[in-house]
């Protein structure tokens, strides 16, 4: 049985970053976690008490933690007003200690509780290389700036997340010049994009451009996809080494971003409420020391600033780059997870091209 097609899309949650995807399905109060159509864990959800009751055991604790995490993500998505899930493990005491060690549950009033801000910070649910430890702290100098040494760049897909309101998966992969050159070339030559990026040109120019970004230790170029369809180009940067650093007190692990949404069919609210928080989610998960994400949109780009307001970014100040008057915007890790900004809120328009 293919769980991805056998159940209503509202009743499944895709989990990435592990060898086997897990799906969550529900039937009234019954919640099941499946792998390849086989039930891995069964629970009962008591909506009145906001409680999950384990009705069987998932075998080894590691798989149990991941299965329960998948179920919790799905339930928090289906019930946006829930701010916690009480967990009843019955005669399964080993489960409570395993969940506490994994950072998935905390004890409140003597009972284990699942909190959405903990669930969404578990890296192995979304990151492809979730087991990678934090890169050790060691400082270097670049162009007179002291900053942490950065880890070597990943390759291939780095993040994926199932989006219930689209019944689709959003993912990000690192640019491969030969594979992605023609795509990025077309997007950079789009007049709408060129008005912000000023990088229109021939294939050789864009090959050199992408090669330089890939060779720069503080930059990470990525392609965003919905399912198998590429829709956008992203550049992530470490702020301490970036041109933005002189304009504010950049912390060692602050990160920033630029974006092109290149395909018209993927513009609009439903898509931005999927890719924008997922991109922020990836940056916060990639290094747990990242406490802030920054951006520098044009100060005159009123609609884009409104969109970033809705996404949780605070406007800090206006300042002058050599090429534009910009607004420094900032998103705090605590606000992103505490206010559950990975889920859609009010209707918003689309910041389709930011640089």
C-alpha positions as CSV (number, residue, x, y, z in Angstrom):
1,X,0.0,0.0,0.0
2,X,1.3,3.5,-0.9
3,X,0.5,5.7,2.1
4,X,1.1,8.8,0.1
5,X,-1.8,8.1,-2.2
6,X,-4.1,5.9,-0.2
7,X,-5.2,8.6,2.3
8,X,-6.6,12.1,2.2
9,X,-3.7,14.6,2.0
10,X,-4.9,16.3,5.1
11,X,-4.2,13.1,7.0
12,X,-0.6,12.6,6.2
13,X,2.7,14.3,7.1
14,X,5.9,13.8,5.2
15,X,9.1,13.6,7.2
16,X,12.5,14.1,5.6
17,X,16.1,13.5,6.5
18,X,16.0,9.8,7.1
19,X,16.3,6.7,4.9
20,X,12.5,6.0,5.0
21,X,9.7,8.5,4.9
22,X,7.0,8.2,7.5
23,X,3.3,9.0,7.0
24,X,0.8,10.0,9.6
25,X,-2.9,9.1,9.0
26,X,-5.9,9.4,11.3
27,X,-9.4,8.0,11.5
28,X,-11.4,9.9,14.1
29,X,-9.3,9.6,17.3
30,X,-7.0,6.9,15.9
31,X,-3.6,8.1,14.7
32,X,-1.2,5.8,12.9
33,X,2.4,6.3,11.8
34,X,3.3,4.2,8.7
35,X,6.4,3.3,6.8
36,X,5.9,1.8,3.4
37,X,2.3,1.2,4.3
38,X,3.0,-0.8,7.4
39,X,1.9,0.5,10.8
40,X,4.9,1.5,13.0
41,X,3.1,3.2,15.8
42,X,-0.6,3.5,16.8
43,X,-1.9,6.2,19.2
44,X,-5.2,7.7,20.3
45,X,-5.8,11.4,20.2
46,X,-8.1,12.9,22.8
47,X,-8.9,16.3,21.4
48,X,-10.8,17.5,24.5
49,X,-7.7,16.8,26.7
50,X,-5.2,17.6,24.0
51,X,-3.6,14.2,24.9
52,X,-1.9,11.4,22.9
53,X,-2.2,7.9,24.3
54,X,0.3,5.3,23.0
55,X,-1.7,2.1,22.2
56,X,1.3,0.1,21.1
57,X,5.1,0.3,21.0
58,X,7.3,1.2,18.1
59,X,10.2,-1.2,18.9
60,X,13.6,0.5,19.3
61,X,13.5,3.9,21.1
62,X,15.1,5.8,18.2
63,X,12.4,4.8,15.8
64,X,9.8,5.5,18.4
65,X,11.1,9.0,18.9
66,X,10.9,9.7,15.2
67,X,7.5,8.2,14.8
68,X,6.1,10.1,17.7
69,X,7.7,13.3,16.3
70,X,6.0,12.7,13.0
71,X,2.6,12.2,14.7
72,X,3.1,15.4,16.8
73,X,4.0,17.5,13.7
74,X,0.9,16.3,11.9
75,X,-1.4,17.0,14.9
76,X,0.0,20.5,15.5
77,X,-0.7,21.1,11.7
78,X,-4.2,19.8,11.8
79,X,-5.0,21.6,15.1
80,X,-3.2,25.0,14.9
81,X,-4.7,26.2,18.2
82,X,-3.0,23.4,20.1
83,X,0.0,24.7,22.1
84,X,0.9,21.3,23.6
85,X,0.2,17.6,23.6
86,X,0.0,15.7,26.8
87,X,1.5,12.2,26.3
88,X,0.3,9.1,28.1
89,X,2.8,6.3,27.8
90,X,1.1,3.8,30.1
91,X,3.4,0.9,31.0
92,X,6.1,2.2,28.7
93,X,8.4,4.1,31.1
94,X,11.4,3.8,28.8
95,X,9.6,6.0,26.3
96,X,9.5,9.0,28.6
97,X,13.3,9.0,29.2
98,X,14.0,8.5,25.5
99,X,11.8,11.4,24.6
100,X,13.4,13.6,27.2
101,X,16.9,12.8,26.0
102,X,15.9,13.4,22.4
103,X,14.6,16.9,23.3
104,X,11.1,16.0,22.1
105,X,9.2,16.1,25.4
106,X,9.5,18.0,28.7
107,X,7.9,17.3,32.0
108,X,5.1,19.7,33.1
109,X,3.2,19.0,36.3
110,X,4.7,15.5,36.5
111,X,3.6,14.4,33.0
112,X,5.5,14.3,29.6
113,X,4.4,17.1,27.2
114,X,5.2,17.6,23.6
115,X,5.6,21.3,22.6
116,X,5.5,22.5,19.0
117,X,8.6,24.6,19.4
118,X,10.5,21.5,20.4
119,X,9.1,19.2,17.8
120,X,10.0,21.7,15.0
121,X,13.6,21.9,16.1
122,X,14.3,18.2,15.8
123,X,16.8,18.3,12.9
124,X,16.3,14.6,11.8
125,X,12.8,15.3,10.7
126,X,13.8,17.6,7.9
127,X,17.6,17.7,7.3
128,X,19.1,15.2,5.0
129,X,22.3,15.1,7.0
130,X,20.8,15.6,10.4
131,X,23.4,13.5,12.2
132,X,26.2,16.0,11.3
133,X,27.5,17.6,14.5
134,X,27.9,21.3,14.9
135,X,31.1,22.5,13.3
136,X,33.7,23.3,16.0
137,X,34.3,27.0,16.8
138,X,37.5,28.3,15.4
139,X,38.1,31.9,14.1
140,X,39.6,33.1,10.8
141,X,40.1,36.5,9.2
142,X,38.6,37.4,5.8
143,X,39.2,40.9,4.4
144,X,39.8,42.2,7.8
145,X,36.8,40.6,9.4
146,X,37.1,38.0,12.2
147,X,34.5,35.3,11.9
148,X,34.0,31.6,12.6
149,X,35.4,29.1,10.1
150,X,32.5,27.6,8.1
151,X,31.9,24.0,7.4
152,X,32.5,22.6,3.9
153,X,29.4,22.9,1.7
154,X,26.9,20.1,1.4
155,X,25.9,18.7,-2.0
156,X,22.5,17.5,-3.2
157,X,19.3,17.9,-1.2
158,X,19.7,19.5,2.2
159,X,16.1,19.9,3.4
160,X,12.5,18.8,2.7
161,X,9.2,19.3,4.3
162,X,5.7,18.1,3.6
163,X,3.2,21.0,3.1
164,X,-0.3,19.9,4.1
165,X,-2.2,22.8,2.4
166,X,-0.5,22.0,-0.9
167,X,-0.3,18.2,-0.5
168,X,3.2,18.6,-1.8
169,X,6.8,18.6,-0.5
170,X,9.0,21.7,-0.6
171,X,12.8,21.0,-0.7
172,X,16.1,22.7,-1.2
173,X,19.2,21.4,-2.9
174,X,22.6,22.9,-3.4
175,X,23.3,24.2,-6.9
176,X,25.1,22.0,-9.3
177,X,26.5,24.3,-12.0
178,X,26.2,21.9,-14.9
179,X,22.7,20.7,-13.9
180,X,21.3,24.1,-13.0
181,X,23.0,26.6,-15.2
182,X,20.4,26.9,-17.9
183,X,17.6,27.2,-15.3
184,X,19.4,30.0,-13.4
185,X,20.4,31.6,-16.6
186,X,16.8,31.9,-17.7
187,X,15.7,33.3,-14.4
188,X,18.4,35.9,-14.2
189,X,17.5,37.1,-17.7
190,X,13.8,37.6,-16.8
191,X,13.3,41.4,-16.9
192,X,11.3,41.2,-13.6
193,X,14.3,39.5,-11.9
194,X,16.9,41.7,-13.6
195,X,15.2,44.8,-12.2
196,X,16.4,43.8,-8.7
197,X,19.5,41.6,-9.4
198,X,21.1,43.3,-12.4
199,X,22.8,40.1,-13.4
200,X,21.4,39.5,-16.9
201,X,23.9,38.0,-19.3
202,X,25.1,35.0,-21.3
203,X,25.7,31.5,-20.1
204,X,29.4,32.1,-19.6
205,X,28.7,35.0,-17.2
206,X,26.2,32.9,-15.2
207,X,28.5,29.9,-15.1
208,X,31.2,32.1,-13.6
209,X,28.7,33.7,-11.3
210,X,27.5,30.4,-9.8
211,X,31.0,29.0,-9.6
212,X,32.1,32.1,-7.6
213,X,29.2,31.7,-5.2
214,X,30.0,28.0,-4.7
215,X,33.6,28.8,-4.1
216,X,32.8,31.5,-1.5
217,X,32.9,29.9,2.0
218,X,30.3,32.3,3.3
219,X,27.7,31.7,0.6
220,X,25.4,28.7,-0.2
221,X,23.4,28.8,-3.5
222,X,20.4,26.5,-3.6
223,X,17.5,25.5,-5.9
224,X,14.0,25.3,-4.4
225,X,11.6,22.7,-5.6
226,X,7.9,21.8,-5.1
227,X,7.9,18.0,-5.7
228,X,10.1,17.5,-8.7
229,X,9.6,21.0,-10.1
230,X,12.3,23.7,-9.5
231,X,10.7,27.1,-8.8
232,X,13.4,29.4,-7.3
233,X,17.0,30.2,-6.7
234,X,18.3,31.1,-3.2
235,X,21.5,32.5,-1.9
236,X,22.2,32.0,1.8
237,X,25.1,33.9,3.5
238,X,26.8,34.1,6.9
239,X,26.2,37.8,7.8
240,X,29.6,38.2,9.7
241,X,31.5,38.0,6.4
242,X,28.9,39.6,4.2
243,X,28.6,43.2,3.0
244,X,25.7,43.7,5.5
245,X,28.1,43.2,8.5
246,X,29.3,46.8,8.8
247,X,25.7,48.1,9.1
248,X,24.8,46.3,12.3
249,X,26.3,44.3,15.2
250,X,26.5,41.0,13.3
251,X,26.7,37.9,15.5
252,X,28.9,34.9,14.6
253,X,26.1,32.7,13.3
254,X,23.6,35.3,12.0
255,X,22.5,34.3,8.5
256,X,20.8,36.1,5.6
257,X,19.3,35.3,2.2
258,X,18.4,36.4,-1.3
259,X,15.7,34.9,-3.5
260,X,14.4,34.6,-7.0
261,X,11.0,32.9,-7.6
262,X,11.6,32.2,-11.3
263,X,8.4,30.3,-12.3
264,X,5.1,32.1,-12.5
265,X,3.1,29.1,-11.6
266,X,4.7,29.0,-8.1
267,X,3.9,32.6,-7.2
268,X,1.2,33.5,-4.8
269,X,0.2,33.1,-1.1
270,X,-0.1,29.4,-0.9
271,X,3.4,28.9,-2.2
272,X,5.1,31.6,-0.2
273,X,3.6,30.3,3.0
274,X,5.3,27.1,2.2
275,X,8.8,28.0,0.9
276,X,9.5,31.2,3.0
277,X,9.1,29.6,6.5
278,X,10.7,26.4,5.2
279,X,13.8,28.4,4.2
280,X,13.9,30.1,7.6
281,X,13.4,26.7,9.2
282,X,16.3,25.2,7.3
283,X,18.7,28.1,8.3
284,X,17.7,27.7,12.0
285,X,18.1,23.9,11.9
286,X,21.4,23.9,9.9
287,X,23.2,25.3,12.9
288,X,21.6,25.5,16.3
289,X,23.8,28.6,17.1
290,X,21.9,30.7,14.5
291,X,19.7,33.0,16.6
292,X,18.9,35.6,14.0
293,X,18.1,35.7,10.3
294,X,18.6,39.1,8.6
295,X,17.7,40.6,5.2
296,X,18.2,43.9,3.4
297,X,15.3,44.5,1.0
298,X,15.1,47.8,-0.8
299,X,13.6,50.4,1.5
300,X,11.2,51.6,-1.2
301,X,9.9,48.0,-1.8
302,X,6.7,48.6,0.4
303,X,4.9,45.4,-0.5
304,X,8.0,43.2,0.1
305,X,8.4,44.8,3.5
306,X,4.8,44.1,4.3
307,X,5.3,40.5,3.4
308,X,8.3,40.2,5.6
309,X,6.4,41.8,8.4
310,X,3.8,39.0,8.1
311,X,6.6,36.4,8.1
312,X,7.8,37.6,11.5
313,X,10.7,39.9,10.5
314,X,11.1,43.1,12.5
315,X,12.2,46.3,10.7
316,X,15.4,47.5,12.5
317,X,16.5,50.5,10.4
318,X,17.2,52.0,7.0
319,X,20.7,52.3,5.7
320,X,22.6,53.0,2.5
321,X,24.3,50.2,0.5
322,X,26.4,51.4,-2.4
323,X,23.8,50.2,-4.8
324,X,20.5,50.9,-2.9
325,X,18.8,52.3,0.1
326,X,17.9,49.3,2.2
327,X,15.9,48.3,5.2
328,X,17.6,45.9,7.7
329,X,15.0,43.3,8.8
330,X,15.6,40.6,11.4
331,X,13.8,37.4,12.5
332,X,14.6,35.9,15.9
333,X,14.9,32.2,16.4
334,X,12.8,32.5,19.6
335,X,10.0,34.3,17.7
336,X,10.0,31.8,14.7
337,X,9.6,28.8,16.9
338,X,7.6,30.4,19.8
339,X,5.0,32.0,17.5
340,X,4.9,28.9,15.2
341,X,5.7,31.0,12.1
342,X,6.2,27.9,10.0
343,X,2.4,27.8,9.5
344,X,0.3,30.2,7.5
345,X,-1.3,33.1,9.3
346,X,-3.1,36.0,7.6
347,X,-3.2,36.4,3.9
348,X,-0.1,37.8,2.4
349,X,1.3,38.8,-0.9
350,X,4.5,37.5,-2.4
351,X,8.0,38.8,-2.1
352,X,9.0,37.1,-5.3
353,X,12.4,38.6,-6.0
354,X,14.5,39.9,-3.1
355,X,18.1,41.1,-3.3
